[in-house]
């Protein structure tokens, strides 16, 4: 069953300006990554998190900090630490992402899987 769908369009130039004004934001976004994080990866991560926030049911939006975006072998994935810990629900996160010179577009679909 589809729980939610979210989409985000990020202006890369404005995002880079924001990063230059607040370098601690870039450090926080790259926490837990095992590799050097490029600006394009940060833009993709930010767009995915924004799309995820829009896809979450309203009662779960306040718990966005429980979700992490990871890039492994060139593919992005979302970790849901809250549901993984309690094992009450199983969710699959579908991500599609496109990066153009000026924009990054992310779409997230949350699917709840019945056990």
C-alpha positions in Angstrom: 0.0 0.0 0.0 1.3 3.5 -0.9 1.7 5.6 2.3 2.8 8.8 0.5 4.4 10.5 -2.4 6.7 13.5 -2.2 8.6 15.6 -4.8 11.2 18.4 -4.4 12.8 20.6 -7.0 16.1 22.2 -5.7 17.8 25.2 -7.3 21.4 24.2 -7.1 22.8 27.7 -7.3 20.7 28.8 -4.3 21.6 25.7 -2.4 25.4 26.3 -3.0 24.9 29.9 -1.7 23.2 28.5 1.4 26.0 26.1 2.0 28.6 28.8 1.7 26.7 30.9 4.3 26.4 28.0 6.7 29.3 25.5 6.5 28.0 23.7 9.6 24.9 22.7 7.6 27.1 20.9 5.1 29.0 19.1 7.9 25.7 18.0 9.5 24.3 16.7 6.2 27.4 14.6 5.5 27.5 13.0 9.0 27.9 9.2 8.8 29.1 9.1 5.2 32.2 7.1 4.6 33.4 9.2 1.7 34.1 12.8 0.7 30.8 14.4 0.0 30.5 16.5 -3.1 28.1 19.5 -3.3 26.0 17.6 -5.8 25.6 14.7 -3.3 24.6 17.2 -0.6 22.0 18.7 -3.0 20.7 15.3 -3.8 20.5 14.3 -0.1 18.7 17.6 0.7 16.2 17.1 -2.1 15.5 13.5 -1.1 14.9 14.6 2.5 12.5 17.3 1.4 10.6 14.9 -0.8 10.5 12.4 2.0 9.1 15.0 4.4 6.3 15.7 1.9 5.6 12.0 1.5 5.4 11.3 5.3 1.9 11.1 6.9 1.2 14.3 8.9 1.5 12.6 12.2 5.0 11.4 11.4 6.5 14.7 10.0 7.8 15.7 13.5 9.9 12.5 13.5 11.9 13.4 10.3 15.1 13.1 12.3 14.6 9.4 12.4 15.4 9.1 8.7 18.8 9.1 7.1 19.8 9.3 3.5 22.8 7.1 2.5 24.6 6.8 -0.8 26.0 3.3 -1.3 27.6 2.2 -4.6 26.2 5.2 -6.4 22.6 4.6 -5.3 20.7 6.6 -2.6 18.6 4.9 0.0 16.6 6.0 3.0 17.1 4.4 6.4 14.1 4.4 8.7 15.7 4.0 12.1 12.4 4.2 14.0 10.6 1.4 12.3 13.8 -0.7 12.1 14.1 -0.4 15.9 10.5 -1.4 16.8 9.9 -3.7 13.9 6.2 -2.9 13.9 6.0 -1.9 10.3 8.0 -2.6 7.2 8.4 0.2 4.7 10.1 0.4 1.3 11.3 3.8 0.1 11.4 4.3 -3.7 13.6 7.2 -4.8 14.0 8.7 -8.2 16.5 11.5 -8.7 17.7 13.6 -11.6 20.5 16.2 -11.5 20.7 18.9 -14.2 23.2 21.8 -14.2 20.7 24.1 -12.5 18.3 21.8 -10.7 18.0 18.6 -8.7 14.6 16.8 -8.7 13.8 14.1 -6.2 10.7 12.0 -5.9 10.1 9.7 -2.9 7.3 7.0 -2.7 6.7 5.3 0.6 5.3 1.9 0.4 4.1 -0.1 3.5 4.7 -3.8 3.2 2.4 -6.2 5.0 4.3 -8.9 6.9 
